[in-house]
Amino acid sequence: MISRLLEKHCNERPDTVAIDPVIASPVTYSRLADLVTEKARHWQGTLSPGRPVALQMDHGQDEAVAELAALMAQIPVLSLPRFFTEEQIQHAIRVCGAQMPTIAGHVPVSSAPVPLLSGTARITFTSGSTGTPKGVCLSADHMFAVARAIVDTVGMQHAGRHLALLPPGILLETVGGFFASLLAGGTWVCPPQAAIGLANPFQPDFAAMLAAMADQRITSLILVPEYLGGLVQAMEATGQRLPLLTLVAVGGARVPPELMIRARALGLPVRQGYGMTECASVVSLEDAGDDMPGNAGRPLPHMRARIAPDGEILLEGPLCLGTIGGKAPATPFATGDTGRIDEHGRLWIEGRKSSLIVTSYGRNIAPEWVEAALLAQPEIAQAMVYGDGEPAPMALLVPAQPDSDLAAAVARANATLPGYAHVRDWREAAHFAPANGRLTGNGRLRRKAIAEAYLDGPPAYFDQLEADTVRQRLQFLAIPQLQAGLNGTITRQAYLDYLAQAYHHVRHTVPLMRAAHARLADRPDLLAALDEYIEEEEGHEEWILNDITAAGGNGEHVRTSDPAPATAAMVAHAYDRIEQDNPVCFFGMVYVLESVSIALAQRGA
């Protein structure tokens, strides 16, 4: 299939740009065919036949070539999003017996071959709402049938410059973006995530995202609702518009109708869709020019939908081959989502069947409905509504800005809802993200994981600490120098200045731990671990001096210089707290360094 497609494009449009990585030279369809063929031959000669290859790469030419070469060589692909933890990576590789030539920086995994369902071309692990994630096996014919249905539905006129915005490894971007663009003969624009405002793991830089769309003359993209909300806010704040866009597909979760209205008022050609991994992503897509925001459109030509007596959406049409170690799904496929189909055949998604709230007054409430009202308020970045068996819904809310007035936002949201659905109580929470297991890659809430963290008994100490300090972290992330570092625009001098202050506090790490050690004689359970930690940390300040020298600075000058007043005050505070208060308190600072600073540094690097 891939060979025929590339041959067709080589004959019809050999010099048309197929892949534009932005940071490197564009790749024409003629050159792409050569690269893919070469890579496929290499893999056929070096990889074990029948075993999947694990791919975990940033967007770019290498990712595109690897995806297509695996299809050409008939080697199944195990798609691993970059936000997967080491444990998740190892689990996925073992479960499907994958080979891992492209997974850099991870512990090698010894995996035995695993029998796969015949015809498997791609294995994608769903997040799931309960239990262990499952590996869904998809065929190449199925994925390209969906991509072809998308092209036929939206029209070939949208084959322009499609921006790969969703994270690498997300099925929706692969099928609905990459494969559809290739089928239509368009250009897949695939810069690294950091280049389009997505270096920050906690909060996208929507201004940078907006600028990248304008600079790269993007004509189509796929968004999750959270990205759409941030993009709309950035456009409203700056007045910038994107007149070249002809298609903005939004999926992954239910989109608040108010957000669709705001987006269209800015000229964004947004169209909501609905999909399932088992259906190779897209199931339905809103018609162009539809004036009823909130619907997910009519099913694509190859799919049919109906509603069960209990309100669950049932689907008929091509389905996945099955799951690893499991059977093919039954038809009709029970989605677990509730909804309705109107007189025009449009699908309206109302919520998840399993997350339905039944109040103590006997009222049934889909939490997604109330969440949509909350997320329509610009002060709220994320929301999870709960309260089964309670008199009224309650919510966990993540503020969008350090000064967000959540009380006023909730009051406005309640004014749009009937009385029985008013949010009675709410509290702040830390961001829900794939990295902490509370959000899927497509932006869906992992309700069970969030409930375990915040609702099933008192939160763990650090979960509560993160919730209590979410506004301070938002302030921290807004620091211009930090934003410059993450976006790759920091100056060399600013970086050297940062390293100098890092040296002046890191050189106190071991002395601070020794000071804590001296006051913990009554805690022998901690002393052995602390001894090991001290030994591990010895000399780390010298690494920083080496980095300064390597970056063109004067490491020896920094060694003899005085710290900045703020750095000196921070270090003095740590010594004072150890001596006068709690000798273990210093490790709260270490926690911040390890969990926040390193996470940011890895993406910024």
Beta strands, then each sheet from edge to edge (+ up, - down):
strand 1: 17-20
strand 2: 27-28
strand 3: 53-55
strand 4: 77-79
strand 5: 120-125
strand 6: 135-139
strand 7: 161-163
strand 8: 187-189
strand 9: 220-223
strand 10: 247-250
strand 11: 270-276
strand 12: 281-285
strand 13: 298-299
strand 14: 304-307
strand 15: 312-316
strand 16: 322-323
strand 17: 333-341
strand 18: 347-352
strand 19: 357-358
strand 20: 364-365
strand 21: 380-386
strand 22: 394-399
strand 23: 425-428
sheet 1: 2+ 1- 8- 7- 9- 10- 11- 12+ 13-
sheet 2: 3+ 4+ 5+ 6- 16+
sheet 3: 14+ 15- 17+ 18-
sheet 4: 19+ 20-
sheet 5: 21+ 22- 23-
end
